[in-house]
């Protein structure tokens, strides 16, 4: 027990001496000079080429000019180009699409089975692509025939799906 008491006295003495130490210790003034003398000599860095003041300013001027031009475009109203009239073929495609929508509206609203969905989706996508092709080539009667055929197939397939669901068409 006596041994434990001696260790406690040593620990207390050590802790008291540690507390007595200053919180910060500043190195002597010449310490940095002695450290610098022991370091290997530095290779002088090559001075970077400083661009001419004009070279630095032109991106700023260009940026400000672009910002001003954009601001003018945002403030000054611009006229929108007139939309071209639909071609006779496009008008016929619109009529076919309206007839298709009317025919689809006559079918009973029923959930169509998942088996039918991929084919129906494919026909819908085809109709969208054909309409886009007609807009690009408004003189192609073949595209109008394909659109009519696609809508007819879509209508027929939808009727089959309704019949398969057990609903009267």
Secondary structure, 3 states (H helix, E strand, C coil): CHHHHHHHHHHHHHHHHHHHCCCCCCCCCCHHHHHHHHCCCCCCCCCCCCCCHHHHHHHHHHHHHHHHHHHHHHHCCCCCCCCCCCCHHHHHHHHHHHHHHHHHHHCCCCCCCHHHHHHHHHHHHHHHHHHHHHHHCCCCHHHHHHHHHHHHHHHHHHHHHHHHCCCCC
